[in-house]
Structure formats: C-alpha cells, structure tokens
Amino acid sequence: MSALLLHSVSYAGLWGQATLSVDQFIAKAAELGFDGVMLMAKRPHVSVLDYGSRERAALRSGLERHRLTELCVAGYCNLTADLEHGEVPHREIQVHYITELARLAHDLGGSLVRGLHRV
C-alpha cells in the first residue's frame, strides 16, 4: 500500500498560491487526511540553514502530534551547476547539501530524500 503525501511547495506561495507556514501546512495535511508530507527543503519552508537541532525536534514533534507518519524531504540539487568555473567547489557544496538533507530526514523521523537534478 502506498502512502499519500502532500508536498509543502503547494503552500509556499511561490507562484501566487496560498501561503502557509510549515506548522500551518502540517496541520492542513493532517486535516485533509494525508499519511504524511513532502517538505520543501528550501526557504520559505525547511531550509537546512534555518533548521538546527531545536527546530528539527519541534518539527518532528509537530509531525508526530498530527500523526503524519510518512515523510519525504524534497531537495533541490544541481550537481552540474556552473561547471565552467572549476575553481568554485560547486560539487562539494551540492554533496554537502545532499548530506544535510539526509540528516534532516533522519532527524525528522523519515528515511526518504528526493533530489531534483536540473541540467
């Protein structure tokens, strides 16, 4: 049986749609009957720059309180970005970001990271 997840990008306000904070989004996903959420791992939602251990613990508590048991962290990766500037460590930066996404998923009780690679 597959889990039904709601993606937070739908409520990020990026394209003029409804804007909800992460906490409001979690409550909405539970209200709508979803099994879990896919959290957009960038601002304005769950950037690895903004979510330290305290914020991660509070977010995990909110997911558990709303009984959202399935979790995916939606990454926005680009391993081929700006290759013409070889002196800039773009790949290392991307690898570090992907590593942080995995840590974020783990800390939130999840085990799935979606990477989005754009060429």
N, C-alpha and C positions, 0 to 999 in steps of 0.2 A: 504494500500500500504506500502510495506517495504522499508526502506532506505538502500542504498548501501554504506557501509563504507569500507575504505581502512585502514588496520592495519599498523601502523608505524614500527612494528617489521620486516616487509618485507624490510625495508630500513635502518635497524640498523647496518648492516654489521657484524652481529654476526656469520654468517655461510659462510662468503666469498662473500655474495651478494652485490649489490650496497649499498653504504652508503650515506645517505642524512641527513643533519641537520634537526631539527624539522621544521624550516621555509621552507627549500627546499622541505621537504616532504609535507607540507601543499600546497605549490604551485603545486606540482606534482599531488596530489589528485584532486585538482580543475581542472588542465589541463586534467586529464583523465576522468573527468565528474562525479566523486563520489559526493554523497549527503553530506558526512561527513567523519569523521575519527575516528579510534580507536587508541588512543595514548598509547603507551607502557609506563607505569608508573614506569620506572626504567632507569638507565643510559644505554646507552648514550642519551636517549630521554628526558622524562619528569619525572625525579625523584622528589619526594616531598621534598627532601633535597636541591635541586637546584632551585626550583620554588617558590619564595616568592611572595608577592602581586604584585610587579612591573613586574616580569617575567610573572606571570599569566595574568595580564592586557594586556601586549604586545602580548602574545599568543592568548588571546581571540580576540584582535583587528585583528590579522592576520587571524584567522578563519572567522571572520565577513567580512573582506575585500575580502576574496576569496569565500564568500558565501557558506561556509561549515556549514550547519545549524544543522547537526546531529553529536553528539559527544558521544563517549564511552571512559572511562578511563579504561585501561587494567591493573588490579592489578595482582600481583604475590604473593599470600598469602600461608602460610603454618601454619595452626593452630595446627598441631601436631608435629612440629619440635622439635627434641631433648628433648623428654619427659623424658628421663632418668636423665636429670639434672633439677629436680624440683625446685631447688633454683634459677634458672635463669628465669626471668619473660617473657618467650617466648610468651605466650598467650597475655599478656598485650602489648608486643611490636607489635604483629600482629594486635591486636584490634586497637591500635593507628595508625598503618599504614592504616588499612581499613578506619578509621575515616578521616584520611588525604586524602585518595583517594576520599571520598565523598565530602570533602571540595574543593578539586581540581576540580572535575567535576562541582560542583556548580559555582565556580569562573570562569570557562571557558564557562559557559552557558549551560552545559549539565546536564543530570539527570540520567545517566546510568554508573554504575561501574561494570566491570566484575572482579570477583575474581577467581583466579586459585588456587585450593587447591590440593596439592600433598600429597599423603600418602606414 
